[in-house]
Amino acid sequence: MDSGFDFACALDADGRATCWGDDQHGQTEAPSDAFVKISAGRTHACGLRADGTVRCWG
């Protein structure tokens, strides 16, 4: 779990991200990818996939 400015994201047991809170920049619209780690910034979030690639949104 991590939080940014007025929003937060967490991973479920399958690695799917769920984000909630302010969505002014699309930061709560998480993709359906599976992640092993998640990090949130001021108005964005990024997830690390098992293959080492990163996907960001917001």
C-alpha positions as CSV (number, residue, x, y, z in Angstrom):
1,M,0.0,0.0,0.0
2,D,1.1,3.5,-0.7
3,S,-0.5,7.0,-0.8
4,G,-0.1,10.1,-2.8
5,F,-1.8,13.5,-2.5
6,D,-5.4,12.7,-1.5
7,F,-5.4,9.1,-2.9
8,A,-4.1,5.7,-2.0
9,C,-3.4,2.4,-3.8
10,A,-3.1,-1.2,-2.5
11,L,-2.4,-4.6,-4.0
12,D,-4.7,-7.5,-3.5
13,A,-3.5,-11.1,-3.0
14,D,-3.3,-11.6,-6.8
15,G,-1.3,-8.4,-7.3
16,R,-4.1,-6.3,-8.7
17,A,-4.1,-2.7,-7.8
18,T,-7.0,-0.9,-6.3
19,C,-6.8,2.9,-5.9
20,W,-9.2,5.3,-4.3
21,G,-9.6,9.0,-3.4
22,D,-9.1,12.0,-5.6
23,D,-9.0,11.1,-9.3
24,Q,-8.4,14.5,-10.9
25,H,-5.4,13.2,-12.9
26,G,-6.6,9.6,-13.4
27,Q,-4.5,8.3,-10.5
28,T,-7.2,6.0,-9.2
29,E,-7.8,4.3,-12.6
30,A,-5.3,1.5,-12.1
31,P,-4.7,-0.9,-15.0
32,S,-5.7,-4.6,-14.7
33,D,-2.0,-5.8,-14.7
34,A,-0.6,-7.9,-11.9
35,F,2.1,-6.2,-9.8
36,V,4.6,-7.2,-7.2
37,K,5.0,-3.7,-5.8
38,I,3.2,-0.4,-6.0
39,S,4.3,3.2,-5.4
40,A,2.4,6.4,-5.4
41,G,3.5,10.0,-6.1
42,R,1.7,13.3,-5.8
43,T,-0.8,12.6,-8.7
44,H,0.4,9.3,-10.2
45,A,1.1,5.7,-9.2
46,C,3.4,3.1,-10.7
47,G,3.4,-0.7,-10.4
48,L,6.3,-3.1,-10.8
49,R,5.5,-6.3,-12.7
50,A,7.1,-9.6,-11.9
51,D,9.1,-9.4,-15.2
52,G,10.8,-6.2,-14.0
53,T,8.8,-3.8,-16.2
54,V,7.0,-0.8,-14.8
55,R,3.6,0.7,-15.6
56,C,2.4,4.1,-14.4
57,W,-0.9,5.9,-14.5
58,G,-2.3,9.3,-13.5
